[in-house]
Amino acid sequence: MALCASDDPRARAVLLRLAGDPGTEYLVAASAGESLGEIAARTTALEAAEIALLRPDARTEYHAACRQYSQDHQGH
């Protein structure tokens, strides 16, 4: 199961931890950021304080996923 498909707060917490940890591998952190963006676009956005904790690579993917989800679901 993809974590981005889960609305479980525990999945979101794990993704936040991975996306903010400087020791997380680049690909894992970026993927966590993307998943957080997909969850946020579908449910509620992260708080500004949560976004500030994301690594730059994860933050970039978070914002890109939010934009993409919005574009894909306009008019639905």
N, C-alpha and C positions, 0 to 999 in steps of 0.2 A: 504494500500500500504506500502510495506517495504521501509524504507528510503534508504536502500542500492541499491534499483532498480532505484533511482532517480538520474538524472544528474543535477538537479537544484542546483545552488550554495547556495541557502537558506537552503536546506537539509544538505548539507555539513557543512555549518556554524553552524547549530543547533547541529549536531553531534559533531563537534569540541568543542563547548561550553559544552556539556554534558560530553564528554570524558576528559575534562580538569578541570572540577569543583570538588574540593575536597568534596563538599557537596552532590554530586550525589551518589545515592545508588550504591553499587558494581556492581550488575547485570546490571543496566542501563548503567553505564560507560563502562563496558566490552563489552556490546552489541553495544554501540556506536562505540567503537574502532574496533570491528569486521566489522561493516557496513562501516566504513571509509576505512578499508583494502579492502573490496570488491569493493568499488567505485574506490579506487586508482588503484587496479589491472586492472580494466576495462577501466579507463580513464588515469589520471595522478597521480603520487605519491604525497603524502604530502611533503611539504618543510621540511627541517631539523628543522627549527624553530617551525613549527607546531607540528612535532612529539615530540619535546622537551617539549611542553606544555601539552601533554597527561599524564594522571595519569599512573603509572606503570601497573596497571591492563588493562587499555585501550590500552596502547602501546603494551603489550604482545599480545593482541587479534588482534590489527592492523597488526602486523608483521605475525602472524599465518594465518590470512585471506589472506594476500598478497601471502604468500607461497602456501597455499592451492589452491587458484584461479589459480596460475601459473602452478601448478602440474596438476590440472584438465583440463587445456586448452592447454597443450603442444601438438604440432602437429596439432592443429585445425586451 
